[in-house]
């Protein structure tokens, strides 16, 4: 009799060797990425670029990732997790390392497109690999823990990046960022991946589609939330400088700390009570953060906004990702993750480009008013989807 509970406990374990390895690899690749996040606008300025060009260079990266994600999703089911993940990591390392050789906006734009290809393949794969490794009954909790790796990178990456570019050339800095991706590549080679042969019911039609339909609703909700990312990642350092508000490094640190805090409990709430109890509270917090950033009178409000945004997004992102993959067929988990991250990328990319135009026509503060409106749209859409779901259940009865 005692042997059965022990087997069940082992089956439900989250922190396996391979899960720890994928978390460490995810931390390294996100660290390399997050270090470039607040520094690329500075690099574009050094090359003589405008706010509009900053938005385009940030946005084009996400669009190239967006285009690649459906192909990555199919490749995960045909060529396997390891091939897609390591292929994406390799492209990311080479492209970021090549930033060290850039001397023109045109070349930077081209390399950002290549970087987006690597990012699209690697991040689609890593979410699917984590999904494979997490017990289904603890998927929300497990994805929350998995997300902590990226959150830790966010806690240190932007501040570390800003500190390093103040002490060295951009060329040396970008080589360091590429090295973080190289460590991720080495760690990924040690993981035991789910074999392609285990996947059943593949059809020829799969290679012609671009989205997993069961993941559309949570992915669309995510789009309106990540739309706000374009304004924060791209223009917040410039907005804070214009407002003469110090502490932009503290913003990223505070955001990441509260993001990690929410990840420790939000996934469990999702598993036990569903997305209703995490999505609406999370979006209310993000909405408040956007209004504070639009106002931005001092450093205290900057840090409060960071705390609200971190709590809100930490509640929303793992819940929506778990929602996106939970109803997908077994041979479509990769495609569900591809759909989820495609909408993530589309939101960030559209936000960066549109906010670049807003900054050019108005001022940085208007960016965050528009971002608040996008969050409000996400809330309204969610309520509509819940209403439709309730009506369908009533019709069935």
Residue pairs with C-beta under 8 A, 6 or more apart in sequence:
11 135
12 135
12 137
12 138
13 135
14 134
14 135
14 138
14 141
14 142
14 145
15 145
16 133
18 133
18 191
18 192
19 130
19 133
19 134
19 142
19 146
21 187
21 188
21 190
21 191
22 126
22 129
22 130
22 133
22 146
22 188
22 191
23 130
23 145
23 146
23 148
23 149
24 149
24 187
25 89
25 126
25 184
25 185
25 187
25 188
25 191
26 126
26 130
26 146
26 149
26 150
26 184
27 149
27 150
27 152
27 153
27 184
28 153
28 180
28 181
28 183
28 184
28 187
29 89
29 92
29 122
29 123
29 126
29 180
29 181
29 184
30 149
30 150
30 153
30 154
30 157
31 153
31 156
31 157
31 160
31 180
32 92
32 96
32 157
32 177
32 178
32 179
32 180
32 181
32 184
33 92
33 119
33 153
33 157
33 177
34 153
34 154
34 156
34 157
34 158
34 161
35 157
35 158
35 160
35 161
35 164
35 173
35 176
35 177
35 180
36 96
36 99
36 161
36 174
36 177
37 157
37 158
37 161
37 233
38 158
38 161
38 162
38 233
38 237
38 248
38 252
39 161
39 162
39 165
39 170
39 173
40 54
40 57
40 58
41 54
41 58
41 234
41 235
41 237
41 238
42 165
42 237
43 99
43 108
43 170
44 53
44 54
44 57
44 105
44 108
45 54
46 170
47 102
47 103
47 104
47 105
47 108
48 105
49 57
49 105
50 360
51 235
51 238
51 356
51 359
51 360
52 356
52 357
52 359
52 360
53 105
53 356
54 234
54 235
54 356
55 230
55 234
55 352
55 353
55 354
55 355
55 356
55 357
55 359
56 109
56 352
56 353
56 356
57 105
57 108
57 109
57 112
58 230
58 233
58 234
58 348
58 349
58 352
58 353
58 356
59 230
59 348
59 349
59 350
59 351
59 352
59 353
59 356
60 109
60 112
60 113
60 116
60 349
61 112
61 113
61 115
61 116
61 119
61 349
62 116
62 345
62 346
62 348
62 349
62 352
63 116
63 345
63 346
63 349
64 112
64 113
64 114
64 115
64 116
64 117
64 120
65 116
65 117
65 119
65 120
65 123
65 341
65 345
66 116
66 120
66 342
66 345
66 346
66 349
67 120
68 116
68 117
68 120
68 121
68 124
69 120
69 124
69 338
69 339
69 341
69 342
69 345
70 209
70 210
70 211
70 335
70 338
70 339
70 342
72 84
72 88
72 120
72 121
72 124
72 125
72 334
72 338
73 124
73 212
73 334
73 335
73 336
73 337
73 338
73 339
74 206
74 207
74 334
74 335
75 83
75 84
75 121
75 334
76 84
76 124
76 125
76 128
76 334
76 335
76 337
76 338
77 196
77 199
77 202
77 206
77 331
77 332
77 334
77 335
78 196
78 202
78 207
79 196
80 193
80 194
80 195
80 196
81 125
81 128
81 129
81 132
81 193
81 194
81 334
82 188
82 191
82 193
84 121
84 122
84 124
84 125
85 121
85 122
85 125
85 126
85 129
85 188
85 193
86 185
86 188
86 189
87 121
88 117
88 118
88 119
88 120
88 121
88 122
88 123
88 124
88 125
89 118
89 122
89 181
89 184
89 185
89 188
90 118
90 185
91 114
91 115
91 117
91 118
91 121
91 122
92 115
92 118
92 119
92 122
92 181
93 118
93 178
93 181
93 182
93 185
94 114
94 118
94 178
95 111
95 112
95 114
95 115
95 117
95 118
96 115
96 174
96 177
96 178
96 181
97 174
97 175
97 178
98 111
98 114
99 108
99 111
99 170
99 174
99 177
100 170
100 171
100 172
100 174
100 175
100 178
101 107
101 171
102 108
102 111
116 345
120 341
120 345
123 341
124 334
124 337
124 338
124 341
125 334
127 321
127 337
127 340
127 341
128 333
128 334
128 337
129 191
129 193
129 194
130 142
130 143
130 146
131 139
131 143
131 325
131 333
131 337
132 193
132 194
132 333
133 142
134 142
134 143
134 146
135 142
136 326
137 271
138 271
139 271
139 322
139 325
139 326
140 266
140 267
140 268
140 269
140 270
140 271
140 318
140 319
140 322
141 267
141 268
141 270
141 271
142 267
143 267
143 318
143 321
143 322
144 263
144 264
144 266
144 267
144 268
144 314
144 318
145 263
145 267
146 318
147 263
147 314
147 317
147 318
148 260
148 263
148 264
151 256
151 259
151 260
151 263
151 314
152 256
152 260
154 252
154 255
154 256
154 259
155 252
155 253
155 256
155 257
155 260
156 253
156 256
157 252
158 249
158 252
159 249
159 252
159 253
161 173
161 177
162 248
162 249
163 249
164 173
164 176
165 173
199 330
199 331
200 330
200 331
201 329
201 330
201 331
202 331
206 331
206 335
209 335
211 335
211 338
211 339
211 342
212 324
212 328
212 332
212 335
212 336
212 338
212 339
214 324
214 327
214 328
214 332
214 336
215 324
215 325
215 328
215 335
215 336
215 337
215 339
215 340
216 339
217 323
217 385
218 275
218 320
218 321
218 323
218 324
218 340
219 320
219 324
219 339
219 340
219 342
219 343
219 344
220 343
220 381
221 279
221 320
221 378
221 381
221 382
221 385
222 316
222 317
222 320
222 340
222 343
222 344
222 347
223 343
223 344
223 346
223 347
223 378
224 347
224 374
224 375
224 377
224 378
224 381
225 283
225 286
225 313
225 316
225 347
225 374
225 375
225 378
226 343
226 344
226 347
226 348
226 351
227 347
227 348
227 350
227 351
227 371
227 374
228 286
228 290
228 351
228 368
228 371
228 374
228 375
229 347
229 348
229 351
229 352
230 347
230 348
230 349
230 350
230 351
230 352
230 353
230 354
230 355
231 293
231 351
231 352
231 355
231 367
231 368
231 370
231 371
232 293
232 309
232 371
233 348
233 352
234 351
234 352
234 355
234 356
235 355
235 356
235 359
235 364
235 367
236 248
236 251
236 293
237 248
238 359
238 364
239 293
239 296
239 364
239 365
239 367
239 368
240 246
240 247
240 248
240 251
240 296
240 302
241 248
242 363
242 364
243 296
243 297
243 364
243 365
245 296
245 297
245 298
245 299
245 302
246 299
247 299
247 302
247 303
248 302
250 299
250 302
250 303
250 306
251 302
251 303
251 305
251 306
252 306
253 306
254 303
254 306
254 307
254 310
255 306
255 307
255 309
255 310
256 310
257 307
257 310
258 306
258 307
258 308
258 309
258 310
258 311
258 314
259 310
259 311
259 313
259 314
260 310
260 314
261 310
261 311
261 314
262 282
262 310
262 311
262 312
262 313
262 314
262 315
263 314
263 318
266 278
266 282
266 314
266 315
266 318
266 319
267 318
267 319
267 322
269 277
269 278
269 315
270 277
270 278
270 318
270 319
270 322
270 323
271 322
275 319
275 320
275 323
276 386
278 315
278 316
278 319
279 315
279 316
279 319
279 320
279 382
280 379
280 382
281 312
281 315
282 311
282 312
282 313
282 314
282 315
282 316
282 319
283 312
283 316
283 375
283 378
283 379
283 382
284 312
284 379
285 308
285 309
285 311
285 312
285 315
286 308
286 309
286 312
286 313
286 316
286 375
287 372
287 375
287 376
287 379
288 305
288 308
289 305
289 306
289 308
289 309
289 312
290 305
290 368
290 369
290 371
290 372
290 375
291 368
291 369
291 372
292 301
292 302
292 304
292 305
292 308
293 302
293 305
293 368
293 371
294 365
294 366
294 367
294 368
294 369
294 372
295 301
295 365
296 302
296 305
296 365
320 340
321 337
321 340
324 336
324 337
324 339
324 340
325 333
325 336
325 337
325 340
328 335
328 336
351 371
351 374
354 370
355 367
355 370
355 371
358 366
358 367
358 370
359 367
